[in-house]
Amino acid sequence: MRLGITIPLDGFQNRHFVELVQHAEKLGFADAWSYETLAGDAFTPVAAAAAVTERIRLGTAIVPVFTRPAALIALSAAAVQQFSGGRFVLGVGISTPTIVEQWMGMPYELPLTRLRETVAALRAAFSGQKVTTSGKTVRINGFRLGTPPETPPPIYIGAQGELMLRTAGEIGDGAIVNYITPETFPRMLNEIRQGARKAGKSADSLDIASRILVAVDDEQEVVRENLRRELTGYLTVPQYNRFFQWIGYGDEARSALEAWNAGDRRKALSLVPDYMLESIFVFGTAGQIVQRLRDYEQAGITTTALQFTSFQPDPEQKRRRVMSVMEAVAAAWC
């Protein structure tokens, strides 16, 4: 299993995180994956990291297909692929209505169609073709990359529910999953394999990258309190709530959402049990963290994007704790 980190990490200002990526590369981490929420856009971190690293693979996990035209995604991805010397993986996904509609002010319509049409346009652009398409959601007339990448970047699909997982297996070179557990991953892998078979591909050729939040603090009550808030926030998003129901947390997910929608936030938090935190997140001593990551490897995950997180209020303490656990994990693994 490839060990990767998530960039930028909480507590590291953007001007400092490139040093973190350089250090991660020296420690033996294989990947660095960016994401796009409130911490920044997905392309800037990997472009900056490409300039200061030599071996580490760089990827986006994920770029929403709704927030940029397909041609702009192609331009950005081709540039990072060239800057990195061919070390880039383009992860794309449908994101959520909250991010697309409420944050970005864009319509969230026909998500699966938008994904398929975007991926098709990207593959055509990366091959150097002049792209003209008039789909339901993607319309391009005569676009061609000025300098197509020598090697097209692999396209990974961010996926959670059954349909998206099958789609990832069908049209992706890999899949990016989030908030999974080693115990529930085989069920998700089965859906990915179904999609791969539909496309006549071997599922064994697909890289499956898992984003995993790793809490690094020693104060376990503080860790649990903050992780409970984190998970409750996701349970209030219908798309994620359905996913947690699907992987076996139906009663817990429904109860927390009902309390939240009724305006009782405190009750919603209290309805998220410790065993959900212990299953979905990774925390504890460095040794316990390493052992839990072994469980992911045994389950079949081939790549991780570890989001090392500290809840320390002081930024310097936060950075020290993150670096300490990163080094311990690398020493045990790499």
C-alpha positions in Angstrom: 0.0 0.0 0.0 1.3 3.4 -1.0 1.5 5.8 1.9 0.4 9.4 1.0 -0.4 12.6 2.8 -3.1 15.2 2.3 -2.0 18.8 1.5 -2.3 21.4 2.7 -2.5 20.1 6.3 -4.4 22.0 9.0 -2.1 24.3 10.9 0.4 24.7 8.0 0.2 28.0 6.2 0.4 27.6 2.4 3.9 29.2 2.5 5.1 26.4 4.8 3.4 23.4 3.4 5.9 22.9 0.5 8.5 22.3 3.2 6.1 19.6 4.6 5.9 17.9 1.2 9.7 18.0 0.8 10.0 16.4 4.2 7.4 13.8 3.4 9.3 12.8 0.3 12.5 12.4 2.3 10.6 10.3 4.9 9.5 7.9 2.1 5.9 8.9 1.6 4.9 8.0 -1.9 2.1 10.5 -2.6 0.7 13.9 -1.7 -3.0 14.6 -2.5 -4.7 17.9 -2.4 -8.4 18.5 -1.9 -10.8 21.4 -2.5 -12.9 22.7 0.3 -12.3 25.8 2.4 -8.5 25.3 2.6 -7.9 26.3 -1.0 -8.3 25.1 -4.5 -7.0 21.7 -5.6 -4.5 22.6 -8.3 -2.3 25.3 -6.5 -0.9 22.9 -3.8 0.2 20.2 -6.2 1.6 22.8 -8.7 3.7 24.3 -5.8 4.7 20.8 -4.6 5.8 19.8 -8.1 8.4 22.6 -8.2 10.1 21.4 -5.0 9.9 17.6 -5.2 11.4 15.0 -7.5 9.8 11.6 -6.8 6.6 11.9 -4.9 3.4 11.4 -6.8 1.0 14.3 -6.8 -2.8 14.1 -7.1 -6.1 16.0 -6.6 -8.7 14.4 -4.5 -10.8 15.8 -5.9 -11.5 18.6 -8.4 -15.3 19.1 -8.7 -16.5 18.8 -12.3 -19.1 21.5 -11.7 -16.9 24.4 -10.6 -14.7 24.7 -13.8 -15.4 24.1 -17.5 -13.9 20.9 -18.7 -11.4 22.8 -20.9 -10.1 24.7 -17.9 -9.6 21.5 -15.9 -7.7 20.1 -18.9 -5.4 23.2 -19.0 -4.7 23.1 -15.3 -4.1 19.3 -15.3 -1.8 19.4 -18.3 0.3 22.1 -16.7 0.8 20.3 -13.5 1.6 17.1 -15.4 4.3 19.0 -17.2 5.6 20.8 -14.2 5.9 17.5 -12.3 7.6 15.6 -15.0 4.7 13.2 -15.3 4.0 12.6 -11.6 0.4 13.9 -11.6 -2.9 12.1 -11.1 -6.1 14.0 -11.8 -8.9 13.1 -9.4 -12.3 14.5 -10.3 -15.7 14.0 -8.8 -19.3 15.3 -8.5 -18.8 17.0 -5.1 -21.9 18.0 -3.3 -24.8 20.5 -3.7 -23.5 22.4 -0.7 -20.2 23.2 -2.3 -21.4 23.7 -5.8 -24.7 25.5 -5.3 -24.3 27.2 -1.9 -20.6 28.1 -2.0 -20.0 28.5 -5.7 -23.4 29.7 -6.8 -23.5 27.2 -9.7 -26.3 24.7 -10.6 -25.9 21.1 -9.5 -27.7 19.3 -12.3 -27.2 15.9 -13.9 -24.1 15.0 -11.8 -23.4 11.6 -13.3 -23.8 13.0 -16.9 -21.6 15.9 -16.1 -18.9 13.6 -14.8 -19.0 11.2 -17.8 -19.0 14.1 -20.3 -16.2 15.9 -18.5 -14.0 12.7 -18.3 -14.6 12.0 -22.0 -13.6 15.6 -22.9 -10.5 15.5 -20.7 -9.3 12.2 -22.3 -9.7 13.7 -25.8 -7.9 16.9 -24.8 -5.0 15.1 -23.2 -4.5 13.0 -26.4 -4.0 16.2 -28.4 -7.3 16.1 -30.2 -9.3 19.2 -31.1 -12.3 18.8 -28.9 -15.8 19.6 -30.1 -18.7 18.2 -28.2 -22.3 19.2 -27.6 -23.5 17.1 -24.6 -26.2 17.7 -22.1 -23.8 19.4 -19.7 -20.5 19.9 -21.5 -20.3 22.0 -24.6 -16.9 22.7 -26.3 -16.2 24.0 -29.8 -12.8 23.5 -31.2 -10.7 23.4 -28.0 -7.1 22.0 -28.2 -4.3 22.0 -25.7 -1.4 24.1 -27.0 1.0 21.6 -25.4 -0.6 18.2 -24.6 1.3 16.3 -21.9 3.7 13.6 -23.2 1.9 11.2 -21.0 -1.7 11.9 -20.2 -2.3 12.0 -16.4 -4.4 9.1 -15.1 -8.0 10.2 -14.2 -9.3 8.9 -10.9 -12.9 9.2 -9.9 -14.1 10.3 -6.5 -16.8 7.9 -5.4 -19.0 6.8 -2.5 -22.4 5.4 -3.3 -23.0 2.3 -5.3 -23.6 4.0 -8.6 -20.6 6.3 -8.3 -18.4 3.4 -7.3 -19.5 1.4 -10.4 -18.9 4.5 -12.5 -15.4 4.9 -11.1 -14.6 1.3 -12.0 -16.0 1.8 -15.5 -14.6 5.1 -16.6 -11.7 5.8 -14.2 -8.1 4.7 -14.1 -8.6 4.6 -10.4 -11.0 5.5 -7.6 -10.8 7.9 -4.7 -12.9 6.9 -1.7 -13.5 8.7 1.6 -14.7 7.9 5.1 -14.5 4.1 4.5 -13.5 1.5 7.0 -11.4 -1.7 6.4 -14.5 -3.6 7.4 -16.8 -2.0 4.8 -14.3 -1.6 2.0 -14.9 -5.1 0.5 -18.5 -4.1 -0.3 -17.3 -1.0 -2.0 -14.6 -2.9 -3.9 -17.3 -5.2 -5.3 -19.1 -2.3 -6.8 -15.9 -0.9 -8.4 -15.2 -4.4 -9.9 -18.7 -4.5 -11.4 -18.0 -1.2 -13.2 -14.6 -2.4 -14.4 -16.1 -5.6 -15.8 -18.8 -3.6 -17.6 -15.9 -1.7 -19.4 -14.0 -4.9 -20.1 -11.2 -3.9 -17.6 -9.5 -5.9 -14.9 -10.3 -4.5 -11.5 -6.9 -5.5 -10.4 -5.4 -2.8 -12.6 -7.3 0.0 -10.7 -5.6 1.9 -8.0 -7.9 2.7 -5.1 -6.9 5.7 -3.0 -8.5 6.3 0.4 -8.6 9.6 2.1 -8.2 8.9 5.9 -8.3 11.4 8.7 -5.6 10.6 11.2 -5.9 12.4 14.5 -2.5 12.8 16.1 -3.1 14.2 19.6 -2.6 12.3 22.8 -5.7 13.8 24.6 -8.2 11.2 23.6 -11.3 12.9 25.0 -10.4 16.0 23.0 -9.8 13.9 19.9 -13.2 12.1 20.3 -15.0 15.4 20.9 -13.6 17.0 17.7 -14.0 13.9 15.6 -17.6 13.6 16.7 -18.2 17.2 15.5 -16.4 16.3 12.2 -18.6 13.3 11.6 -21.8 14.9 12.6 -21.2 17.7 10.1 -21.0 15.1 7.3 -24.1 13.2 8.6 -26.1 16.4 8.1 -25.3 16.3 4.3 -28.0 14.1 2.7 -25.5 12.6 0.2 -23.1 11.6 2.9 -25.9 10.5 5.2 -27.1 8.0 2.6 -23.6 6.7 2.2 -23.2 6.0 5.9 -26.6 4.3 5.9 -25.4 2.1 3.0 -22.2 1.0 4.8 -24.1 -0.1 7.8 -24.7 2.8 10.1 -28.4 3.3 9.2 -29.9 3.9 12.6 -27.0 6.1 13.7 -27.1 8.2 10.6 -30.9 8.7 10.5 -31.1 9.5 14.2 -28.3 12.1 14.1 -29.9 13.8 11.0 -33.4 13.8 12.5 -32.1 15.5 15.6 -30.1 18.0 13.6 -33.0 18.9 11.3 -35.2 19.4 14.5 -32.7 22.0 15.6 -31.2 19.9 18.5 -27.5 20.1 17.6 -26.4 18.8 21.0 -28.6 15.7 20.7 -27.3 15.1 17.2 -23.7 15.1 18.5 -24.6 12.7 21.3 -26.1 10.3 18.9 -22.8 9.7 17.1 -21.3 6.7 19.1 -17.7 6.1 19.9 -17.6 2.9 17.8 -18.4 4.9 14.7 -15.4 7.2 15.4 -13.1 4.3 16.1 -14.2 2.6 12.8 -14.1 5.6 10.5 -11.2 7.6 11.8 -7.7 6.6 12.8 -6.3 7.8 16.1 -4.4 6.7 19.2 -0.7 6.2 19.8 1.7 6.1 16.8 1.7 2.3 17.1 -2.0 2.1 17.1 -2.2 4.3 14.1 0.3 2.1 12.2 -1.7 -1.0 13.1 -4.9 0.5 11.9 -3.3 1.4 8.6 -2.3 -2.2 8.3 -6.0 -3.1 8.5 -6.6 -0.9 5.5 -3.9 -2.6 3.6 -5.2 -6.0 4.4 -8.7 -4.9 3.2 -7.3 -4.1 -0.3 -6.7 -0.3 -0.2 -3.7 0.3 -2.5 -3.1 4.0 -1.8 -3.8 6.3 1.2 -4.1 10.0 1.5 -3.6 10.6 5.2 -5.0 13.8 6.6 -2.8 14.2 9.7 -4.9 16.4 12.0 -4.2 18.0 15.4 -6.7 19.8 17.5 -4.1 21.7 19.4 -5.1 25.4 19.5 -1.5 26.6 19.2 -0.2 26.4 15.6 3.3 25.6 16.6 2.2 22.7 18.9 -0.1 21.5 16.1 2.8 21.4 13.6 5.2 19.7 16.0 2.6 17.0 16.8 1.8 16.4 13.2 5.4 16.1 12.2 6.2 13.8 15.1 3.4 11.3 14.1 4.3 11.6 10.4 7.8 10.6 11.2 6.8 7.7 13.4 4.4 6.3 10.8 7.1 6.7 8.1 9.7 4.9 10.3 7.3 2.0 10.8 6.1 1.8 7.2 8.5 3.3 4.6 
